[in-house]
Amino acid sequence: MAYSERELLARMIQCEAGGEGDNGMRAVASVIMNRVNASDGEYARISQGGSIRNILFQIGQFDCARETIGGNYNSQNIYNMNPTEIHYEIADWAIAGNKIGEVGDCLWYMNPYRPTCPATFPYNGSGTIHTRIPEHCFYRPTPQYKNT
């Protein structure tokens, strides 16, 4: 049986930001739903009118959606997650159209594993730094994003 979009989102929230506290998990969920609801650029094409599944499994986007990375098994993937009530609550909150203000229209996040965030991400210049919530850097689209 295939997982529902709610289940996939809860698992992705846990996998990508489970150690970031409620605010960090809400921030990640906000970015995912920003992609789902994008009106232009690559995410509008990928979501095909609002598919969470399509966004989560877009190739090269989320390490947690991959069972292997660089030819090695990735044990931290959504299939190995066991979401708890908080992950489902945040998934439901995000699906209902909520997002945290600090994230705004951000379409990307990354954990740089260092004290500072790169100025742009992805590195093609389509995103620029907006904020950091706890360990993740969040990026809003530049005008270049519309051409992706």
DSSP file (Angstrom, degrees, kcal/mol; ACC not computed):
  #  RESIDUE AA STRUCTURE BP1 BP2  ACC     N-H-->O    O-->H-N    N-H-->O    O-->H-N    TCO  KAPPA ALPHA  PHI   PSI    X-CA   Y-CA   Z-CA
    1    1 A M              0   0    0      0, 0.0     2,-0.2     0, 0.0     0, 0.0   0.000 360.0 360.0 360.0 132.7    0.0    0.0    0.0
    2    2 A A        -     0   0    0      1,-0.1     2,-0.1     0, 0.0     0, 0.0  -0.471 360.0-107.9 -75.8 146.2    1.3    3.4   -1.0
    3    3 A Y        -     0   0    0     -2,-0.2    -1,-0.1     1,-0.1     2,-0.0  -0.461  33.3-115.5 -71.1 145.0    1.7    6.1    1.7
    4    4 A S     >  -     0   0    0     -2,-0.1     4,-2.5     1,-0.1     5,-0.2  -0.319  27.9-108.5 -70.8 163.7   -0.7    9.0    1.7
    5    5 A E  H  > S+     0   0    0      1,-0.2     4,-2.5     2,-0.2     5,-0.2   0.872 121.8  54.4 -63.0 -36.1    0.7   12.5    1.0
    6    6 A R  H  > S+     0   0    0      2,-0.2     4,-2.6     1,-0.2    -1,-0.2   0.932 109.4  47.2 -60.9 -46.4    0.0   13.3    4.7
    7    7 A E  H  > S+     0   0    0      2,-0.2     4,-2.4     1,-0.2    -2,-0.2   0.920 112.3  49.4 -63.0 -44.5    2.1   10.3    5.8
    8    8 A L  H  X S+     0   0    0     -4,-2.5     4,-2.4     1,-0.2    -1,-0.2   0.906 111.8  48.7 -61.5 -41.7    4.9   11.2    3.4
    9    9 A L  H  X S+     0   0    0     -4,-2.5     4,-2.6     2,-0.2    -2,-0.2   0.920 110.8  49.9 -65.9 -43.1    5.0   14.8    4.5
   10   10 A A  H  X S+     0   0    0     -4,-2.6     4,-2.2     1,-0.2    -2,-0.2   0.912 112.8  47.7 -61.0 -42.0    5.0   13.7    8.2
   11   11 A R  H  X S+     0   0    0     -4,-2.4     4,-2.6     2,-0.2    -1,-0.2   0.889 111.9  49.4 -65.8 -39.5    7.9   11.3    7.5
   12   12 A M  H  X S+     0   0    0     -4,-2.4     4,-3.1     2,-0.2     5,-0.4   0.904 109.2  52.3 -67.4 -40.4    9.8   14.0    5.6
   13   13 A I  H  X S+     0   0    0     -4,-2.6     4,-2.2     2,-0.2    -2,-0.2   0.938 113.2  44.4 -59.1 -47.4    9.4   16.5    8.4
   14   14 A Q  H  X S+     0   0    0     -4,-2.2     4,-1.7    -5,-0.2    -2,-0.2   0.933 117.6  44.5 -62.7 -45.8   10.7   14.0   10.9
   15   15 A C  H  < S+     0   0    0     -4,-2.6    -2,-0.2     1,-0.2    -1,-0.2   0.918 120.9  36.7 -67.9 -45.1   13.6   13.0    8.6
   16   16 A E  H  < S+     0   0    0     -4,-3.1    -1,-0.2    -5,-0.2    -2,-0.2   0.802 139.4   7.5 -80.6 -30.1   14.7   16.5    7.5
   17   17 A A  H >< S+     0   0    0     -4,-2.2     3,-2.2    -5,-0.4    -2,-0.2   0.166  79.0 125.9-143.1  21.5   14.1   18.5   10.7
   18   18 A G  T 3< S+     0   0    0     -4,-1.7     3,-0.4     1,-0.3    -3,-0.1   0.769  83.7  45.9 -57.4 -27.8   13.2   16.1   13.5
   19   19 A G  T 3  S+     0   0    0      1,-0.2    -1,-0.3    -5,-0.2     3,-0.1   0.277  95.0  79.6 -96.8  10.6   16.0   17.5   15.7
   20   20 A E  S <> S-     0   0    0     -3,-2.2     4,-1.1     1,-0.2    -1,-0.2   0.334  95.2-120.3-101.6   5.9   15.2   21.2   14.9
   21   21 A G  H  >  -     0   0    0     -3,-0.4     4,-2.5    -4,-0.2    -1,-0.2  -0.028  45.5 -57.8  76.4 172.8   12.3   21.6   17.3
   22   22 A D  H  > S+     0   0    0      1,-0.2     4,-2.6     2,-0.2     5,-0.2   0.897 136.6  50.0 -56.9 -45.0    8.7   22.6   16.4
   23   23 A N  H  > S+     0   0    0      1,-0.2     4,-2.2     2,-0.2    -1,-0.2   0.908 111.8  48.0 -64.6 -42.1    9.8   25.9   14.7
   24   24 A G  H  X S+     0   0    0     -4,-1.1     4,-2.1     2,-0.2    -1,-0.2   0.896 112.8  48.3 -64.1 -40.9   12.4   24.2   12.6
   25   25 A M  H  X S+     0   0    0     -4,-2.5     4,-2.4     1,-0.2    -2,-0.2   0.897 111.6  49.8 -67.1 -39.7   10.0   21.4   11.6
   26   26 A R  H  X S+     0   0    0     -4,-2.6     4,-2.3    -5,-0.2    74,-0.3   0.877 108.7  53.7 -65.1 -36.8    7.3   24.0   10.7
   27   27 A A  H  X S+     0   0    0     -4,-2.2     4,-1.9     2,-0.2    -2,-0.2   0.929 110.1  46.0 -63.6 -45.3    9.9   25.9    8.6
   28   28 A V  H  X S+     0   0    0     -4,-2.1     4,-2.3     1,-0.2    -2,-0.2   0.920 112.9  50.1 -63.7 -44.0   10.8   22.8    6.6
   29   29 A A  H  X S+     0   0    0     -4,-2.4     4,-2.4     1,-0.2    -1,-0.2   0.872 107.9  55.1 -61.7 -36.6    7.1   22.0    6.1
   30   30 A S  H  X S+     0   0    0     -4,-2.3     4,-2.1     2,-0.2    -1,-0.2   0.914 108.0  47.8 -63.2 -43.4    6.5   25.6    5.0
   31   31 A V  H  X S+     0   0    0     -4,-1.9     4,-2.1     2,-0.2    -2,-0.2   0.926 110.6  51.5 -63.9 -44.6    9.2   25.3    2.3
   32   32 A I  H  X S+     0   0    0     -4,-2.3     4,-2.2     1,-0.2    -2,-0.2   0.936 113.1  44.6 -58.5 -46.3    7.8   22.0    1.0
   33   33 A M  H  X S+     0   0    0     -4,-2.4     4,-2.2     1,-0.2    -1,-0.2   0.817 107.0  59.4 -71.5 -29.0    4.3   23.5    0.8
   34   34 A N  H  < S+     0   0    0     -4,-2.1    -1,-0.2     2,-0.2    -2,-0.2   0.909 108.7  46.2 -60.6 -39.9    5.7   26.6   -0.9
   35   35 A R  H >< S+     0   0    0     -4,-2.1     3,-1.3     1,-0.2    12,-0.2   0.924 110.4  52.0 -66.8 -44.2    7.1   24.3   -3.6
   36   36 A V  H 3< S+     0   0    0     -4,-2.2    -2,-0.2     1,-0.3    -1,-0.2   0.882 117.3  39.3 -58.1 -38.8    3.8   22.4   -3.8
   37   37 A N  T 3< S+     0   0    0     -4,-2.2    -1,-0.3    -5,-0.1    -2,-0.2   0.261  83.1 138.0 -98.6  11.0    1.9   25.7   -4.3
   38   38 A A    <   -     0   0    0     -3,-1.3    11,-0.2    -4,-0.2     9,-0.1  -0.298  41.7-156.4 -59.8 139.0    4.4   27.5   -6.5
   39   39 A S  S    S+     0   0    0     10,-0.0     2,-0.3     1,-0.0    -1,-0.1   0.537  70.9  12.6 -95.7  -8.1    2.8   29.4   -9.4
   40   40 A D  S  > S+     0   0    0    108,-0.0     4,-0.7     0, 0.0     3,-0.3  -0.932  93.3  43.2-154.5 177.7    5.8   29.4  -11.7
   41   41 A G  H >> S-     0   0    0    105,-0.5     4,-1.4    -2,-0.3     3,-0.5  -0.145 104.5 -39.4  73.5-171.7    9.2   27.9  -12.3
   42   42 A E  H 3> S+     0   0    0    103,-0.5     4,-2.7     1,-0.2    -1,-0.2   0.834 133.6  56.7 -61.0 -35.9   10.3   24.3  -12.0
   43   43 A Y  H 3> S+     0   0    0     -3,-0.3     4,-2.8     1,-0.2    -1,-0.2   0.848 102.7  54.8 -70.4 -31.0    8.2   23.5   -8.8
   44   44 A A  H <X>S+     0   0    0     -4,-0.7     4,-0.9    -3,-0.5     5,-0.6   0.910 113.0  43.7 -63.3 -40.6    5.0   24.6  -10.5
   45   45 A R  H  <5S+     0   0    0     -4,-1.4    -2,-0.2     2,-0.2     3,-0.2   0.916 115.9  47.3 -69.0 -42.6    5.7   22.1  -13.3
   46   46 A I  H  <5S+     0   0    0     -4,-2.7    -2,-0.2     1,-0.2    -3,-0.2   0.912 110.5  50.3 -67.0 -43.4    6.8   19.3  -10.8
   47   47 A S  H  X5S-     0   0    0     -4,-2.8     4,-2.6   -12,-0.2     3,-0.3   0.736  89.6-153.7 -71.5 -19.6    3.8   19.7   -8.5
   48   48 A Q  T  <5S-     0   0    0     -4,-0.9    -3,-0.1     1,-0.2    -4,-0.1   0.902  77.0 -29.5  47.1  50.5    1.4   19.5  -11.4
   49   49 A G  T  4<S-     0   0    0     -5,-0.6    -1,-0.2   -11,-0.2    -5,-0.1   0.655 133.7 -28.5  88.4  16.2   -1.2   21.5   -9.5
   50   50 A G  T  4 S+     0   0    0     -3,-0.3     2,-0.8     1,-0.2    -2,-0.2   0.711  76.0 157.4 121.7  26.0   -0.4   20.5   -5.9
   51   51 A S     X  -     0   0    0     -4,-2.6     4,-1.6     1,-0.2    -1,-0.2  -0.726  18.9-173.2 -86.8 110.9    1.1   17.1   -5.6
   52   52 A I  H  > S+     0   0    0     -2,-0.8     4,-2.7     2,-0.2     5,-0.2   0.910  88.0  56.8 -62.8 -42.8    3.1   16.7   -2.4
   53   53 A R  H  > S+     0   0    0      1,-0.2     4,-2.1     2,-0.2    -1,-0.2   0.917 105.1  50.1 -56.6 -47.4    4.4   13.3   -3.6
   54   54 A N  H  4 S+     0   0    0      1,-0.2     4,-0.3     2,-0.2    -1,-0.2   0.899 112.5  47.4 -60.5 -41.1    5.8   14.8   -6.8
   55   55 A I  H >< S+     0   0    0     -4,-1.6     3,-1.1     1,-0.2    -2,-0.2   0.933 112.4  48.5 -66.3 -46.2    7.6   17.5   -4.9
   56   56 A L  H 3< S+     0   0    0     -4,-2.7     6,-0.3     1,-0.2    -1,-0.2   0.836 116.9  41.9 -65.2 -32.8    9.1   15.1   -2.3
   57   57 A F  T 3< S+     0   0    0     -4,-2.1    -1,-0.2    -5,-0.2     2,-0.2   0.248  76.7 132.7-103.4  13.7   10.3   12.7   -4.9
   58   58 A Q  S X> S-     0   0    0     -3,-1.1     3,-1.7    -4,-0.3     4,-0.5  -0.495  71.6 -99.3 -61.5 128.9   11.7   15.2   -7.4
   59   59 A I  T 34 S+     0   0    0      1,-0.2    -1,-0.1    -2,-0.2    -2,-0.1  -0.234 100.6   8.6 -57.4 131.4   15.2   13.8   -8.2
   60   60 A G  T 34 S+     0   0    0      2,-0.2    -1,-0.2    -3,-0.1     3,-0.1   0.541 103.3  97.4  81.5   8.8   18.0   15.5   -6.4
   61   61 A Q  T <4 S+     0   0    0     -3,-1.7     2,-0.5     1,-0.3    -2,-0.1   0.909  81.5  26.3 -97.7 -49.7   15.9   17.5   -4.0
   62   62 A F    ><  -     0   0    0     -4,-0.5     3,-1.7    -6,-0.3    -1,-0.3  -0.961  54.8-156.5-124.4 119.1   15.6   15.8   -0.6
   63   63 A D  G >  S+     0   0    0     -2,-0.5     3,-1.8     1,-0.3    -1,-0.1   0.844  96.0  64.1 -58.6 -32.8   18.2   13.3    0.7
   64   64 A C  G 3  S+     0   0    0      1,-0.3    14,-2.8    13,-0.1    15,-0.3   0.648  95.1  59.1 -68.4 -13.5   15.5   11.8    2.9
   65   65 A A  G <  S+     0   0    0     -3,-1.7     2,-0.5    12,-0.2    -1,-0.3   0.432  94.5  83.1 -90.7   0.5   13.6   10.7   -0.2
   66   66 A R    <   -     0   0    0     -3,-1.8     3,-0.1    10,-0.2    10,-0.0  -0.891  57.3-165.1-111.6 132.2   16.6    8.7   -1.4
   67   67 A E  S    S+     0   0    0     -2,-0.5     7,-3.6     1,-0.2     2,-0.4   0.705  84.2  35.2 -83.8 -21.1   17.4    5.1   -0.3
   68   68 A T  E     -A   73   0A   0      5,-0.3     2,-0.4     7,-0.0     5,-0.2  -0.989  62.5-172.0-132.3 144.9   20.9    5.4   -1.7
   69   69 A I  E >  S-A   72   0A   0      3,-2.8     3,-1.8    -2,-0.4    -6,-0.0  -0.988  79.9  -9.0-133.9 123.7   23.3    8.3   -1.9
   70   70 A G  T 3  S-     0   0    0     -2,-0.4     3,-0.1     1,-0.3    -1,-0.1   0.821 130.1 -56.0  60.0  31.1   26.5    8.0   -3.8
   71   71 A G  T 3  S+     0   0    0      1,-0.3     2,-0.3     0, 0.0    -1,-0.3   0.439 117.3 109.5  82.3  -1.1   26.0    4.3   -4.2
   72   72 A N  E <  S-A   69   0A   0     -3,-1.8    -3,-2.8     1,-0.0    -1,-0.3  -0.832  78.8 -98.1-110.0 147.8   25.7    3.7   -0.4
   73   73 A Y  E     -A   68   0A   0     -2,-0.3     2,-0.8    -5,-0.2    -5,-0.3  -0.399  29.7-146.0 -62.1 132.7   22.6    2.9    1.5
   74   74 A N        -     0   0    0     -7,-3.6    -1,-0.1     1,-0.1     3,-0.0  -0.873  14.9-175.3-102.4 100.1   21.0    6.0    3.2
   75   75 A S  S    S+     0   0    0     -2,-0.8     2,-1.4     1,-0.2    -1,-0.1   0.742  73.2  73.3 -70.8 -21.5   19.5    4.8    6.5
   76   76 A Q  S    S+     0   0    0     -3,-0.1     2,-0.3     3,-0.1    -1,-0.2  -0.612  72.7 126.2 -93.8  77.7   18.0    8.2    7.1
   77   77 A N  S >  S-     0   0    0     -2,-1.4     3,-1.8   -12,-0.1     4,-0.3  -0.872  75.0-103.2-129.3 164.4   15.2    8.0    4.6
   78   78 A I  G >  S+     0   0    0    -14,-2.8     3,-0.9    -2,-0.3   -13,-0.1   0.750 116.3  63.3 -62.6 -24.0   11.5    8.5    4.9
   79   79 A Y  G 3  S+     0   0    0    -15,-0.3    -1,-0.3     1,-0.2   -14,-0.1   0.734 103.8  48.6 -72.5 -20.6   10.8    4.8    4.8
   80   80 A N  G <  S+     0   0    0     -3,-1.8    -1,-0.2    -5,-0.1    -2,-0.2   0.391  91.3 105.3 -97.4   2.3   12.7    4.3    8.0
   81   81 A M    <   -     0   0    0     -3,-0.9   -70,-0.1    -4,-0.3   -69,-0.1  -0.511  52.3-161.1 -83.9 152.0   10.9    7.1    9.9
   82   82 A N        -     0   0    0     -2,-0.2    -3,-0.1   -71,-0.1    -1,-0.0  -0.744  21.2-151.5-129.2  81.8    8.3    6.5   12.5
   83   83 A P        -     0   0    0      0, 0.0     2,-0.2     0, 0.0   -72,-0.1  -0.162   6.9-152.3 -58.5 146.8    6.4    9.8   12.8
   84   84 A T    >>  -     0   0    0    -74,-0.1     4,-1.7     1,-0.0     3,-0.7  -0.496  39.8 -81.3-106.9-178.4    4.8   10.8   16.1
   85   85 A E  H 3> S+     0   0    0      1,-0.2     4,-2.7     2,-0.2     5,-0.2   0.855 126.6  57.5 -55.7 -38.9    1.8   13.0   16.7
   86   86 A I  H 3> S+     0   0    0      1,-0.2     4,-2.4     2,-0.2    -1,-0.2   0.879 104.8  51.3 -63.5 -36.8    3.8   16.2   16.4
   87   87 A H  H <> S+     0   0    0     -3,-0.7     4,-2.1     2,-0.2    -1,-0.2   0.892 112.7  45.5 -67.4 -38.8    5.0   15.3   12.9
   88   88 A Y  H  X S+     0   0    0     -4,-1.7     4,-2.8     2,-0.2     5,-0.2   0.888 111.3  53.1 -69.6 -39.0    1.4   14.6   11.8
   89   89 A E  H  X S+     0   0    0     -4,-2.7     4,-2.5    -5,-0.2    -2,-0.2   0.925 111.7  45.1 -61.6 -44.0    0.2   17.8   13.5
   90   90 A I  H  X S+     0   0    0     -4,-2.4     4,-2.5     2,-0.2    -1,-0.2   0.893 112.2  51.9 -68.9 -38.7    2.8   19.9   11.6
   91   91 A A  H  X S+     0   0    0     -4,-2.1     4,-2.8     2,-0.2     5,-0.2   0.943 112.5  45.5 -60.1 -47.1    2.0   18.1    8.4
   92   92 A D  H  X S+     0   0    0     -4,-2.8     4,-1.9     1,-0.2    -2,-0.2   0.906 111.7  52.8 -62.4 -41.6   -1.7   18.8    8.9
   93   93 A W  H  <>S+     0   0    0     -4,-2.5     5,-1.8    -5,-0.2    -1,-0.2   0.919 113.5  43.0 -58.7 -46.4   -0.9   22.4    9.8
   94   94 A A  H ><5S+     0   0    0     -4,-2.5     3,-1.8     1,-0.2    -2,-0.2   0.904 111.5  52.8 -70.0 -42.3    1.1   22.9    6.6
   95   95 A I  H 3<5S+     0   0    0     -4,-2.8    -1,-0.2     1,-0.3    -2,-0.2   0.837 101.7  62.2 -61.6 -32.3   -1.4   21.1    4.3
   96   96 A A  T 3<5S-     0   0    0     -4,-1.9    -1,-0.3    -5,-0.2    -2,-0.2   0.499 127.6 -98.0 -73.2  -2.9   -4.1   23.5    5.7
   97   97 A G  T < 5S+     0   0    0     -3,-1.8    -3,-0.2     1,-0.3     2,-0.2   0.516  78.2 137.0 102.2   5.4   -2.1   26.4    4.2
   98   98 A N      < +     0   0    0     -5,-1.8    -1,-0.3     2,-0.0     2,-0.3  -0.527  21.2 167.0 -84.1 153.2   -0.2   27.6    7.3
   99   99 A K        -     0   0    0     -2,-0.2     2,-0.3   -66,-0.0   -72,-0.1  -0.969  39.4-100.2-156.7 155.9    3.4   28.6    7.2
  100  100 A I    >>  -     0   0    0    -74,-0.3     3,-1.4    -2,-0.3     4,-1.1  -0.599  28.3-129.9 -81.9 141.4    5.7   30.4    9.6
  101  101 A G  T 34 S+     0   0    0     -2,-0.3    -1,-0.1     1,-0.3     3,-0.1   0.813 102.2  65.7 -59.6 -34.8    6.4   34.1    8.8
  102  102 A E  T 34 S+     0   0    0      1,-0.2    -1,-0.3     2,-0.1   -75,-0.0   0.789 103.8  47.4 -61.3 -26.2   10.1   33.8    9.0
  103  103 A V  T X4 S+     0   0    0     -3,-1.4     3,-2.2     1,-0.2    -1,-0.2   0.821  79.3 163.2 -84.9 -33.7   10.1   31.5    6.0
  104  104 A G  T 3< S-     0   0    0     -4,-1.1    -1,-0.2     1,-0.3    -2,-0.1  -0.270  73.2 -14.8  54.1-125.4    7.8   33.6    3.8
  105  105 A D  T 3  S+     0   0    0     -4,-0.1    -1,-0.3    36,-0.1    -2,-0.1   0.138  91.6 148.5 -98.1  19.7    8.1   32.6    0.2
  106  106 A C    <   -     0   0    0     -3,-2.2    34,-0.3    34,-0.2   -72,-0.2  -0.232  26.1-175.4 -58.2 141.0   11.3   30.5    0.6
  107  107 A L        +     0   0    0     32,-1.9     2,-0.3     1,-0.1    33,-0.2   0.443  62.8  44.6-114.8  -6.4   11.7   27.5   -1.7
  108  108 A W  E     +B  139   0B   0     31,-1.5    31,-2.5    13,-0.1     2,-0.3  -0.967  51.0 177.1-139.8 153.9   14.9   26.0   -0.4
  109  109 A Y  E     +B  138   0B   0     -2,-0.3     2,-0.3    29,-0.2    29,-0.2  -0.972   6.6 175.1-145.9 157.7   16.7   25.2    2.8
  110  110 A M  E     -B  137   0B   0     27,-1.8    27,-3.5    -2,-0.3    -2,-0.0  -0.976  30.8-127.9-158.8 153.0   20.0   23.5    3.6
  111  111 A N        -     0   0    0     -2,-0.3    25,-0.2    25,-0.2    24,-0.0  -0.922  19.1-170.3-103.7 111.1   22.1   22.7    6.6
  112  112 A P        -     0   0    0      0, 0.0    -1,-0.1     0, 0.0     4,-0.1   0.609  28.4-134.9 -79.0  -9.3   25.6   24.0    5.9
  113  113 A Y  S    S+     0   0    0     22,-0.4    23,-0.1     1,-0.2    -2,-0.1   0.864  77.7  82.2  55.0  37.6   27.1   22.3    8.9
  114  114 A R  S    S-     0   0    0     21,-0.2    -1,-0.2     2,-0.1     0, 0.0  -0.954  95.4 -97.8-158.3 168.3   28.9   25.5    9.7
  115  115 A P  S    S+     0   0    0      0, 0.0     2,-0.3     0, 0.0    -2,-0.1   0.714 100.2  54.9 -70.1 -20.2   28.1   28.8   11.5
  116  116 A T  S    S-     0   0    0     -4,-0.1    -2,-0.1    21,-0.0    21,-0.1  -0.816  75.0-130.0-117.0 156.2   27.3   30.8    8.3
  117  117 A C        -     0   0    0     -2,-0.3    12,-0.1    19,-0.1    -6,-0.0  -0.801  30.2-108.9 -99.3 139.7   25.0   30.3    5.4
  118  118 A P        -     0   0    0      0, 0.0    11,-0.1     0, 0.0    -1,-0.0  -0.359  28.2-123.1 -59.8 149.9   26.1   30.5    1.8
  119  119 A A  S    S+     0   0    0      9,-0.1    10,-2.4     1,-0.1     2,-0.4   0.828  91.9  31.7 -67.6 -32.6   24.7   33.7    0.1
  120  120 A T  B    S-C  128   0B   0      8,-0.2     8,-0.2    19,-0.1     3,-0.1  -0.950  70.9-155.6-129.0 149.0   23.0   31.7   -2.6
  121  121 A F  S    S+     0   0    0      6,-1.3     2,-0.2    -2,-0.4   -13,-0.1  -0.828  79.5  37.9-167.9 134.5   21.4   28.3   -2.9
  122  122 A P  S > >S-     0   0    0      0, 0.0     3,-1.5     0, 0.0     5,-0.7   0.653  93.7-126.3 -58.3 168.1   20.9   26.5   -5.1
  123  123 A Y  T 3 5S+     0   0    0      1,-0.3    -2,-0.0    -2,-0.2    -3,-0.0   0.439  99.2  81.0 -76.2   2.6   24.3   27.5   -6.5
  124  124 A N  T 3 5S-     0   0    0      1,-0.0    -1,-0.3    20,-0.0    -3,-0.0   0.443 111.6-108.8 -83.0   0.3   22.8   28.4   -9.9
  125  125 A G  T < 5S+     0   0    0     -3,-1.5    19,-0.3     2,-0.2    20,-0.2   0.543  87.0 120.3  88.6   7.7   21.7   31.8   -8.4
  126  126 A S  T   5S+     0   0    0     -4,-0.3    16,-2.2    18,-0.2     2,-0.3   0.573  72.3  46.2 -83.3  -7.0   18.0   31.1   -8.2
  127  127 A G  E   < - D   0 141B   0     -5,-0.7    -6,-1.3    14,-0.3     2,-0.3  -0.990  64.1-163.7-135.4 146.2   17.8   31.5   -4.4
  128  128 A T  E     -CD 120 140B   0     12,-2.5    12,-2.4    -2,-0.3    -8,-0.2  -0.956  38.1 -88.4-127.8 147.1   19.3   34.1   -2.0
  129  129 A I  E     + D   0 139B   0    -10,-2.4    10,-0.2    -2,-0.3     3,-0.1  -0.186  46.6 162.8 -57.1 138.1   19.7   33.8    1.7
  130  130 A H  E     -     0   0B   0      8,-2.9     2,-0.3     1,-0.5     9,-0.2   0.675  57.4 -30.0-120.4 -51.1   16.7   34.9    3.8
  131  131 A T  E     - D   0 138B   0      7,-1.3     7,-3.3   -28,-0.1    -1,-0.5  -0.962  46.8-121.7-160.9 172.6   17.0   33.5    7.3
  132  132 A R  E     - D   0 137B   0     -2,-0.3     5,-0.2     5,-0.2     3,-0.1  -0.999  17.3-166.0-128.2 132.1   18.4   30.7    9.5
  133  133 A I  E >   - D   0 136B   0      3,-2.5     3,-2.2    -2,-0.4     2,-0.3  -0.998  67.0 -53.7-136.9 132.5   16.2   28.6   11.7
  134  134 A P  T 3  S-     0   0    0      0, 0.0  -114,-0.1     0, 0.0  -113,-0.0  -0.226 123.8 -16.0 -29.2 -68.9   18.1   26.7   14.0
  135  135 A E  T 3  S+     0   0    0     -2,-0.3   -22,-0.4    -3,-0.1     2,-0.4   0.548 117.4  87.7-101.7  -7.4   20.6   24.9   11.8
  136  136 A H  E <   - D   0 133B   0     -3,-2.2    -3,-2.5   -25,-0.2     2,-0.4  -0.741  65.2-143.6 -97.1 140.2   18.9   25.3    8.4
  137  137 A C  E     -BD 110 132B   0    -27,-3.5   -27,-1.8    -2,-0.4     2,-0.4  -0.839  17.8-149.0 -96.4 136.6   19.5   28.2    6.1
  138  138 A F  E     -BD 109 131B   0     -7,-3.3    -8,-2.9    -2,-0.4    -7,-1.3  -0.898   9.1-160.7-115.0 138.8   16.4   29.3    4.1
  139  139 A Y  E     -BD 108 129B   0    -31,-2.5   -32,-1.9    -2,-0.4   -31,-1.5  -0.950   5.7-151.2-126.2 133.5   16.5   30.8    0.7
  140  140 A R  E     - D   0 128B   0    -12,-2.4   -12,-2.5    -2,-0.4   -34,-0.2  -0.709  35.5 -94.7 -98.9 154.4   13.9   32.9   -1.2
  141  141 A P  E     - D   0 127B   0      0, 0.0   -14,-0.3     0, 0.0   -15,-0.1  -0.369  30.7-148.4 -70.5 143.4   13.7   32.9   -5.0
  142  142 A T    >   -     0   0    0    -16,-2.2     3,-1.9    -2,-0.1     4,-0.5  -0.543  40.3 -93.9 -94.1 169.9   15.4   35.5   -7.1
  143  143 A P  G >  S+     0   0    0      0, 0.0     3,-0.9     0, 0.0     4,-0.3   0.805 124.1  68.9 -55.5 -27.6   13.9   36.6  -10.4
  144  144 A Q  G >  S+     0   0    0    -19,-0.3     3,-1.7     1,-0.2   -18,-0.2   0.779  82.6  73.5 -61.5 -27.5   16.1   34.0  -12.1
  145  145 A Y  G X  S+     0   0    0     -3,-1.9     3,-2.6   -19,-0.3  -103,-0.5   0.870  83.9  65.3 -57.1 -38.5   14.0   31.2  -10.5
  146  146 A K  G <  S+     0   0    0     -3,-0.9  -105,-0.5    -4,-0.5    -1,-0.3   0.725  97.9  56.5 -59.3 -20.4   11.1   31.9  -12.9
  147  147 A N  G <         0   0    0     -3,-1.7    -1,-0.3    -4,-0.3    -2,-0.2   0.348 360.0 360.0 -91.9   5.9   13.3   30.7  -15.7
  148  148 A T    <         0   0    0     -3,-2.6    -1,-0.2    -4,-0.1    -2,-0.1   0.475 360.0 360.0 -86.3 360.0   14.0   27.3  -14.1
